């Protein structure tokens, strides 16, 4: 283990920090309670963009109790119990090549009578939380801390991942799999709808930067899937911005927009208060609050390059687009459907393909044109993938 990983940091937790996870981690079922999930996301929010290794984070027990919602007077023993159970929790991330089994935490140490706990992520989580360059989803920790069920948090993560696509479709089997709901639980769709989906719809609208409507996908009279239509929650975004007190110091403003305290202190030493405030305002005005949860990088760049200066305002840059190809799509489908042994319905396949293409740089019309042109070939490819999975599954049973 590298020495840097062993470095110990006194960590201040804040709902304004940014959680950044790989999409493959978001897609993985997670057997965590609500409080355990809050701890994992809080710890993820302490991973800094420049980190090369995981750090051991020393966190005040009172701060951790507050942020994960433990209100009892004996919060010390409650936090100790939650951390101890989390230490034993595992997750599995599977692709076509391997199945990785690991613990969430490589270590957790509770210091009795000293008021703090030390937590460290498993090193095997490195590809999913550290040095992410593509296929990741960021959001402010504040968006999930107010949600009162681990199911609602998972729905938020799964929809946040597709925020730019504005739509995500699941078969009921896929949704239950992603939410880690056992097959024999909520067997009736009405129970799943009333106890999870409708309640999540209210919770996300009241607490997060996302809202959603949904449409039931039917085969005959039976509901077989759900299409979620994802929208920005302008009310929450407006409230977040209105809380930016004009009396806040430059350092407080930078931290509030997700910039880590050490980086904020460094910038305050290098730049004047007017320079910092004018560039923050420039980004807020020009981004129109569209990327409020991923805005820290824009603000750092604006301050360092002085975007607010008329002479230095950067020209808009067109985003790069990956070349659309059946080869690229096939590679993705092999990973997407590596578990599937049942026929993938055309409506579900279309939604998955369109979402993938849009996430990889195509606009909506380009994605639709690509699907229309290659529908039969795409259906044939996924049929071959499913058949291969069946053959492999049959071979395993014979052994």
C-alpha positions, 0 to 999 in steps of 0.5 A: 500500500502506498504511503499516500494512502495511509495519510490521515486527514481531519475531515470536515463534512458538508452537504455542499460537497460533491459526490462523484461516482462511476456509472458502473458503481451506480448501476450496481445493486447495493445492499445498504441501509439508509444510514449506511448509504448516507455514510458511503456518500458522505465519505465519497464527497470527501474524495478530492479531484486531485487525489491519487489514493484513498485517504484515511478520514478522521471525522467527528462522531457528532458531525457524522451523526448530524449528517446521517440523521441520528438524533438520539442522545446516545448518538455515539453508540448509534454511530458506532453500531452503524459503522461496525455493520457497514464494515462487514457489508460487501458489494459485487461489480460484474462485467463480461470478464469478471465478478469483483467482490469487495468490502466498501471499507478497508478499515473503520476505527471508532475511538471511544471517548475521543469523539471521532471515527476514522474511515477508509474506502477499500482500495478495490473501489479506486476505479469507481471513485478516484481519478474519473475522466469519463462515464461518471455522475456528480451531484451535491451531497445535499440532494440525497441527505434529505431522502428518507429511504435507501430506495429513494436515494438509488432512484435519484442516482439512477435518474441523475445519471441520465439527466442530460438524456431526460428519459430512462426506461426500466423493465420492472425486473431491471428496476427491482434489480437496481434497487436490490429488491428481492424477486419475491418482494413487491411482486404486485406492480401496484405495491412497487408503485405505491410504496416506492415510485410514487413516494420517491416522486414526492421526495425527489421533488421536495428535496433534490434538484431533480423531478420526474414523471413516469409512464407505465409500459404495458404488454397487453394489460400487464405493466412490464416496464416504466419510463421515467421522464427527468426534469430539473427542479427549478424551485430547489435550484433557486432556493440553493442560490438564494441562500448564498449570503452576500455576507459570505466570505470568498472562502465560504462562497467557494466551499459552498459551490463544492470547492474543497477548503484547501483549494478555497484557501489557496485561491483566496490567497492568490486572488482578490475578493472582487476577482473571485466574486465577479468570476463566480457571478459570471459562471452563474449567469452564463451557465444559467444554473444548469450545472449547479452540482458540477459547477466547481470546476467551471468556477475554478477555471473562471477565477484562474483564467479570469473569464469575467474580464471582457478581453479574456472571455473564452469562446464557446467550445463545441463538445466532442462527439464520439463517432457513432458506430455499430462496433461501439454500440456492440461493445456497450451491449455486450456489457449491458446485457451480459446477464440477460437470458430473456428476450429484450423487448424492442421498446426497451432496447430502443430506449437503452440504445437512444440513451447510450448514443445521446450520452456518447455525444449524439443529439436526439435526432442523430440518435433516432436516425441511427436507430432507424437505420440500424434497427434490425442489425441492433436487434440481431446483435442483442439476440446473439448476445442473449443466446450466448448468455443462455448457452453459457448458463446451460453449460454451467448447469451441466457441470 
